[in-house]
Amino acid sequence: MDRLLEKHGIDPEAALILPKSVPPNPNLDDPEFQAKVGLAALNANRKVERLCREFAVDERYIRKCRDTISENAVRLFQSSE
C-alpha cells in the first residue's frame, strides 16, 4: 500500500476520508420505528455502523432502542391474570 501511495503521489494525511454525517430522521419519536431499530440491533449479525446508515440514526439511538427492548422483554411474557 505504501508503494502505491508513493507511486501515485498520494499523501494519506492530506486525503483523509471524513465520516459521513447522519441526516436527521423524522421518525425518531415513532414507537414502531423505535421497535424496528431495536429489533434489528438485537440481531447479532447486524453491525451498528450499518444500522446507523440504514436507519439514519446515531449509535446512541440504536443502543437506546436495543436496551429498551431488552429491559422490557420480560413484561411481554408475564401473565396478565
Steps between C-alpha positions, in 0.01 A plus 500: 500500500783736588658446159173571321445819696853612420473394133184705450614794710226467759555648844271296730497774765377754245239264357311397814152364448260682728219307668160531340265724688166349588204702372223554752234231498139617541392165656705520822196527730294237319465188724471271197825639358671465839389136522628430149840654582519319835415161351756549223761590763427180693595296194858391570582495128427871452778756546415825676671710232283343232185556707595866544507544124192286436279684750678840482557515876803513726644218712352634825148482354554140388634398841208675673241315287679166546529548877134603532391174338743294709399663827126465436488158332396321820171692506405350162501154652345574838151370559232768507278294732 
